[in-house]
Amino acid sequence: MLDPISHIKKLTNTNFLLVDESFSVIQSGSSLLDDFTFSDFFYSNSKPFQNLKGVTNGYEKLVSLALDGHFQIENFKDSRVFFIPFLPTKQVLIYTEKLVDITEKKRISDNEFNDNQPIEILLKLDKNGIVLAAEDHHFYYFNTQLVGQEVFDLFAEEDKKTLIEGIDALYKDQDALNIKLSSVIHNQQVYFIGVLVRGREDRLILILRDDTERLNREFELNLKNKAIEYSPIGTYVIDYQDMYFLYANDAYYQITGFSSNQITGGDISLFDEPYTNLFFVDDEMERERYAESIRLKQRYEGIFLCSRLNGEAYWNSMVSIPVIEEESGKTIFVGIVKDVTEEKATNQRLIKAIINTQEQERSRFSLDLHDGLGQKLLAAKMNLLALEEYNCFTEESELLYKKSVDLLMDAIRETRSISHSLMSHTLKGFGLGRAVEEMIQSFSAIASRINFQNLIKDKRYDIDIEVGIFRIIQELLNNAIKHAKANSISIRIVKTNKNNLLVEFKDDGVGFNKEIVLNKKGGGIGIRNIKTRILFLGGQLYLNTELGNGCNYQIYIPFEKKY
């Protein structure tokens, strides 16, 4: 037997009472969408009640008539109260709906209606399907008087059999039936859902709601779901509270190398070892950054190295977004993943080509300065010094001569300094540590205020790593001295226990806005060059700074580039 209460609740979010033949309230519910109360309607007060015997305004008679099988309607303030009889169970369902002027119901597009009214059509029928009475709302749909018409003519031809079979079933062994109907209205297909209820004697009650918009939304949602399911971008939904994968599409399985049985089927758990080690390979800092985003329920975006079950390595670009479930209030995480191995390799090749070109140009220019301009300046110096043999200077010309020699010596030293900064021969011959020490000494004005801890000594590394770190420190020193106006600088290079080189650079300069600089397109040319070199070396940059409080850079560079 169909439960009339449950179905009416599906049709509308409404206030309702279910009353038995002793006038006792056996079920009740209230809507959060309006301020209607049954206490006000029946007793003109706000006190709770459990029985409708002796109610005011003659409403007890309406309940009695409904128990006898008569369908009743009563208007109250801005609501309408329905008394629907259910004779087989000797019960009356009383529910409400807001009054809405029919002229306010306007179609807002070719595909949906502006529908604020929960119950669209309410008809009283005889056993032959003839309409005996109809609520006014039907005019919006059918624009004609329905009393005296056959209900079968109002809906699609294929629905006629549904209605006939439903009416027959009600008179045999059913009390109420769920029903779905459709009709072409205003040149568009409209779908209804509702309930067909047996009332007094040979009377039937048909209650319908316009379900078109819900079906359209459901259709759109199915299309979106299919788009997600067949998307080349991996998509997943994770409940981290219960450590459970709620969903993953085919692309996710293809990218990660797992199967649906393994992930959503529960054959394995990616939250347990050894499977957790397949993500964030050799990158504990990025793993911790992701874990922190889960703890704080924040958005995460990052690229990290992963491994499939067969040992194949790949780079995973992932975005994770927290979403709060409406029903449970639980936070779940919706994410997308993309295999960017080829893209990253292409970018690395491009960056390597750019950096190599820069270094070649630096080397060529350095050589030109040393062998070209440098040699000419040295020759000019020797020629000037040769004049001393003639001892032909007056007091004034001798002073001018010495100033010229001093200026020439400064030019030679400056040329040598520029040549060395463009291409450090010490770096090539003796390694990173010695080259940084030489670089610091070249900043003669501030060298005594630069504290350098060379904890790698004369250890040699891949030439790309040594050149990259050398250029990064060089850029940081220039920024700290020229732009940050730093008085003291601390540099430390150390090998960590995670197969990384750590470069720590601190200054007491003016600092800057961290968010702008760390933005992908933020910062000046110097900072962009630093970020490009770190990216090329597969490293990570962590920066702590704010205006007026100096800078603290921590740069981790892996011994072996992971691409």
Secondary structure, 3 states (H helix, E strand, C coil): CCCHHHHHHHHCCCCEEEEECCCEEEEEECCCCCCCCHHHHHHCCCCCCCECCCCCCCHHHHHHHHHCCCCEEEEECCEEEEEEEEHHHCEEEEEEEECCCHHHCCECCCCCECCCCCCCEEEEECCCCEEEEECCCHHHHHCCCCCCCEHHHHCCHHHHHHHHHHHHHHHHCCCEEEEEEEEEECCEEEEEEEEEEECCCCCEEEEEEECHHHHHHHHHHHHHHHHHHCCCCEEEEEECCCCEEEEECHHHHHHHCCCHHHHCCCCCCCCCCCHHHHCCCCCHHHHHHHHHHHHCCCCEEEEEEEECCCCCEEEEEEEEEEEECCCCCCEEEEEEEEECHHHHHHHHHHHHHHHHHHHHHHHHHHHHHHHHHHHHHHHHHHHHHHHHHHCCCCHHHHHHHHHHHHHHHHHHHHHHHHHHHHCCHHHHHHCHHHHHHHHHHHCCCCHHHEEEEECCCCCCCCHHHHHHHHHHHHHHHHHHHHHCCCCCEEEEEEECCCCEEEEEEEECCCCCCHHHHHCCCCCCHHHHHHHHHHHHCCCEEEEEECCCCCEEEEEEEECCCCC
